[in-house]
Amino acid sequence: MIRSSSSPRAAGDRNAVAFDTTTAEAAARDTEAQTGQGMAAGRSGVGMESGAVAGRYTHLSALPLDIVGLLAAGHHPGAGAVVLFSGEVRDNNKGNPVDCLEYEAYEPMAEKMIAGILTEARAKWALKAAIAVHRTGRLAIGETAVVVITAAAHREEAYAANRYIIDRIKHEAPIWKCEHFVDGMAVWGNNCGCHEKTGNVMKPIYQSDE
């Protein structure tokens, strides 16, 4: 954890680009052109994993997340269970009042890593849909910082995959969080607290039972 007003963000393009419903449609069209599977495939989450589309990021957003639109993209006729996780900004951390959060990311690498995590989860749990979008920028109390949606034939797979995806994103993706406290202190750190549960900074929570 870094107590500093300066961001630890790696060098790179600083312009995060917003995810919105048109991005989902563009991704779906891109998938259709390459695979011939049509809009249904894009809506099942395939298009959401295709990476940057027309210069816009799929898994990072500088604007508020459209949870309803993302959930709509997560439905699939072969899925009996759809799980949505929404990570939100709370008003305190360990008893200290929080004013807001700020996220920065090395966008090109974060985009590729999140896409890779989704691809692995899809294969491991035979998911019908796998969607993840993380915010960047400053977020007020109550705003959604990250959304993960998984759809599978059964709830066990959908739940397990969802937890796996969010844990890996928080541990691996180059996304940094700054907590702005009410007293004026700003604390930069990484986006993961795995070590608090595993007791080892090198061991992520998704490997704690292995």
N, C-alpha and C positions, 0 to 999 in steps of 0.2 A: 504494500500500500504506500502511495506516495502523497505526502502532504505538500501540494504545490499548486500554484495557479496556472502552471504551464502544462500543456497536454503532452503525454508520453507517446502520442501517435507517431507511427513510422512515417517516413517520407513517402509521398505519393500524391495522386490526384485527390484534392480536397473537396471536390464537388460531388457529394452524394446526390443521387437522382431518385426521385420519388417513385414508389410502386403505386399504381392505381389500377382500376379495373381495365383500362385500355392496355396496360402492360400485359395483363393476363390474356387479353384477346390477341395481342400481337404475338405473344409467346405461343399461343395455340395455333395461330396461322403459320408461324415458323415451323412448328412441329408437323403440321399438316403437309406443308410443302416438302418436308424432308422424309416423312414416313408414310404419307398417304392415309393416315389413320383418322384424319378429320378432327373437327372441333371437340367431339366427345373425348378423344384421347387427351387433348389439351386440358379439358375440364377435369379429367381424372388426376391431373397433377403432372403429367408428362411435360407439358409446356412450361410449367412453373420451374422445372429443373433444367431448362435449356440454356440457362445463363443469360448474359446480357443480350437484349434484343433492341436493335436499332439504336445502340449506344446507351440504353437505359438498363439499370440493374433490376434483376428480378427479386433478389433476396435482401436488399437494403432499401430503406426508404427515409427520406428527409421530411416527409409529411406524415400526418396521422394515418394509422393503418385502418383500412376498410375491413373490419372483422366480418361483417355480413357478406361482403363480396368474396373474401377469402374462403369463408365457410361454404358458400355456394359452389366455389371451384373445387371443394374437397369431396363433394358427393359423387358416388359411383354406383351404378346398378348392381355391381357384384359385391358391394360392401354392406355388411350387416352392422358395422360399428364405425362411427366417426368420432374421433377424439380431438377436441380443440383445447390447446393450452394458451393462455394469455398471460404473459408476465407484465405486471403493472407497477407503476411507481407508487410506493407507499410513503407515508408522511413521517417516518422515523427509521432510524437504524441503531439498534442496540441502545435505545433510550434517548438518542439524540434527535431532535426535530430536524427534519429534512425539508428544504425549500423546493428543490427541484433536482433532476438528474441531467447529465449531459453525456452523450455517447459520441465517440469518434471511432472511425474504422479505416483500415487500409483496404479500401473498397475492392480493388481487383483481386487481391488474395482472399479476402473474406467471401466474396461472391463465389469463387471457385471452390473454396473449402466447404461452404454450406451446401452447394450443389453436390459435391462429392459425398457428404454425410447423408444427404437425402437418397442418393443413388444406392449407397450401401444399405441403408435401412429398408429401402424398397425391396432389395434382393433378399435380405435376411429374414424379413417377416412377410414376404409376398404381399406387400401393400398395394392397394388399388389407387391410393393417392398419398402423396407426401409433399407438404407445403411448409415453408418456413420463411418468414420475413422479419428482419430486425430493424428497429429505428436507429437513426443517427440524429445528432443535434440535441437541442435542449428540450426536455420533457417536463411538463407540470405534474403535480400530484394527481394520481388517478389515470394518467395517460397510459396507453399500452406501449411497452417497450419492445416486445417480441411476441410473435404468434407462430405456433406450430400446430399443424393439422395433419392427422393421419387417418386413413380409412383402410379397413381390412375386413375380411370375411367375418372375423370374430373379435370380441372386445379385448381378449387377452393380448392378441398381437397388436391391436391398435394402441392400447395403453403402453405396452412395453416399448414399442417403436417410438412413441411420442416422447417418453422419458429419455430414451437413448439419444434422440435427436437434440433435444434442448440441452442435455448435459454435455454433449460433445461440442455443440455450438459455443456454449459458455466457456468450455475449457480450451478449445482449440482455435476458434476463429479470432483473427486479429481485430478485436473490438474492445475499446477501453471505456471505462465508466468513471465519471467524476460526480461525486456527491457534493452538492452545494447545501450546506447546513444553514439553519436560520440565524446562527450566530456569526455568519460571514465566512466560516472556514470552508475551503474547497479541498476535497481529498480525491486525488486521481489514483486509480488502481486498475487491475485487470477486471474481467467480467465474470470471474469464477471464484467460488469459495470452496472448491472440492477439498482442499487441504484441511479445512476445519472439521471435516467428517472422516476423511481417510487418515489424517495424521501425517501425510506425506505430500509435499508440494508437487512431487513428480507422479503421484498416483491419482488419476481422475476417479470420480465417484462411480462412473459406469464400469470400473474394473475392481471395485471394492469387494465384490463377492466372488471374484475369480480366484 
